Amino acid sequence: MPVRRTRRDATSGSGLSAVPETHETLASAIEGLAVHDHLCLIYESQEEQFAAVVPFMRHGLAAGQACMYIADDNTADAVGAALRSDGIDTDAESARGALRILTKRESYLRDARFDPDGMIAFLAEATAEARADGFSALRVTGEMTWALGGEPGTERLFEYEAKLNYFFPDHDALTICQYNRSRFKPDVILNVIRTHPLVISGDLVCDNFHYVPPDDFLQRDQPGREVDKLLNSIVDAERSRQALEQASRDWSATFDAMNDMVCLLARDGTVLRCNESMVKLLGLRADEVLGKKCYEVMHGSRTFFEKCPYQEMLRTGKRESFELPLGEHWYQVTADPLFDEAEEIVGAVHVVRDISARRRAEEELLRASAYNRRLIEASLDPLVTIGPDGMITDVNAAMVTATGCTHDELVGTDCTDYVTEPGQARAGYEQVFREGTLRDYPLEIRHRDGHVTAVLYNASTYRDASGKVAGVFAAARDIGALKHAEAQIRALNASLERRVQERTRELAAANRELQEFVYSVSHDLRSPLRAVDGFSLTVLEDYGDVIDEQGRSDLQRVRAAAQRMGELIDALLSLSRLGRREIDLGQVDLSAIARRAVGELREADPERQVDVVIEDGLVAEADSALVDVVLENLLGNAWKFTARRPSARIELGSIQRDGRLTFFVRDDGAGFDPAYVDKLFTPFQRLHTAEQFPGTGIGLATIARVLGRLGGTWWAEGVVDRGATFFFTLSGGDADLPRAVQ
């Protein structure tokens, strides 16, 4: 059983006067128990017994729990004496209801027999009473030797122990069941272990991997299940052993395959193990290295040399490292401490790494630094480095030119002395030190002759070899020409904005005049049209018998033309009003609107045989009234242009096109010539005569106007005598009206 991890604090060892020093570990583990725990204590002496249960009771009382001790093998007086010897005032604790010492007749054998369910009910009642009295939980421990007395029901002992594992997770209680190993038979102790999740044995509180959950233990085939569990444990243990052996082999292979030279040292410097790289470096066999002192095989000396990293590591207790040359190579020697459980150093991992390549890279970096210096001096932008104290540490030639001061005059002086706003400059370099970077920070460099240069500073911190921030590197870009260009752009934008406002006013005025004109024209035209229609009707009614057939036909044609002109005027007014209507967005059910429109078409023309298919669940964010206009026109057109079919089909559906939901109305009617698709959505541009298919010629133009207001798109596909399909998308706001696309 693995040792259970328990909580300890700085005071866990105090107040244990009655507990022998050898049991302090157990007392500390007992303190770490929690509510809902169900433990068994397997002991062989009274000393072992009280070493567990006395701290168990003491910690419960200290935690504000009600504590119950059920005595049997020991008398109540003996139990009380043991508690008092540990500093517990049993009289005071009993008086306040925190401590009760019961006998088996008051608990397990209350009715002269043992009933597992009755005992669990007793514990539940005691827990409820403890909580009602203000205690945080009930803590119980019982001596189980009463089960040896042969009273009725004792044969159900382990039914009780198993059922307790149902009880404790749901109740604010915990318990230790005490079993004297010298009194109970081994097969009984086996069942004790099987029915307890936690086991106290010796000075340890252990997680019990032999524990059998109650659902399994109480089954009739429990022995068979336990055999399966034991076999699985054996197999798992063997697999773990094999995995551990493989891991050891893998570790050894990795250890020997490392390019770094590694050895494990004892505290006195004895080489315990080394890899192949270390043997090759030393030019010795492995048996000539192992067991020798590290300074003997590595340096040929009799003791550690001065500044040895291993000696420094022993002194500091942390990693120590240094670099040294050896022939044409450089090596980094590192010692990392190894600790035992008491955090004492017992040895070290000693690593020797060839860093010749790194040293060469550092030398190359020095050469690159010289090269970078030449680049810095070649920059046309003023460059400056500033220390943490705000003093200039270096400048380039461009900075010398911008200030009129020499390099030596600038270095060592305050960087804010050479700008027009010192406070702003100081805030800038402080921000760089605080945040690491600064971007497009405006300042003005002051020349010693008085003129200034507007610049934008970009800066960042740089670090020394140890990684510590050493200063700020700043570059200034002359933005004099840029500021002049910005002024010109601002003037141009102001002029453009004025012109846009003027054009907007002109356009608004033109729109108002157009609306007034349309209304006026429609109003002025209606009167003469009504007169023409009315007088023509009067002539037909009053003089129809004296006018020949040709005359009557001519008058009917005059009337029809006047009425058609009135319809065109109404259509134009409707189209004009669409541009002025406010958009009211919401969820629109296109399927429902379409079904209503088709229903109206069927009522108006009940003789038609038309199969109409409408996709369910067509919903979009749009203006409901405007979508009504679109669908009524599209479905009305489909109904009209399939009129010459004895049996027609019309479909409303949707597709995904370019990632957008696209709706369509398809029919198998007259269709159109694709060459004239651009005329479809233009007012009065008809592809069929009024005699073929009556109408105003403005329906599709109305659809285009509506979809434009909704921010949608539209297009059509068709073939003469094979039908047409009109596609459209919906969006949530005004948009320019796109032209029709094929």
Helices and strands as residue ranges (DSSP letters): G 21-23, H 24-31, E 38-43, H 46-62, E 66-71, H 76-85, H 90-95, E 99-103, G 104-106, H 116-132, E 138-143, G 144-149, G 154-156, H 157-167, G 168-170, E 173-180, H 186-194, E 198-201, E 204-207, H 214-217, H 222-257, E 261-266, E 271-274, H 276-282, H 286-289, H 294-299, H 309-316, E 320-326, E 329-339, E 345-354, H 356-378, E 383-386, E 392-395, H 397-403, H 407-410, G 415-418, H 422-435, E 437-446, E 452-463, E 469-478, H 480-543, H 549-578, E 585-589, H 590-604, E 610-614, E 619-623, H 624-641, E 648-657, E 660-667, G 674-679, H 699-709, E 714-718, E 724-728
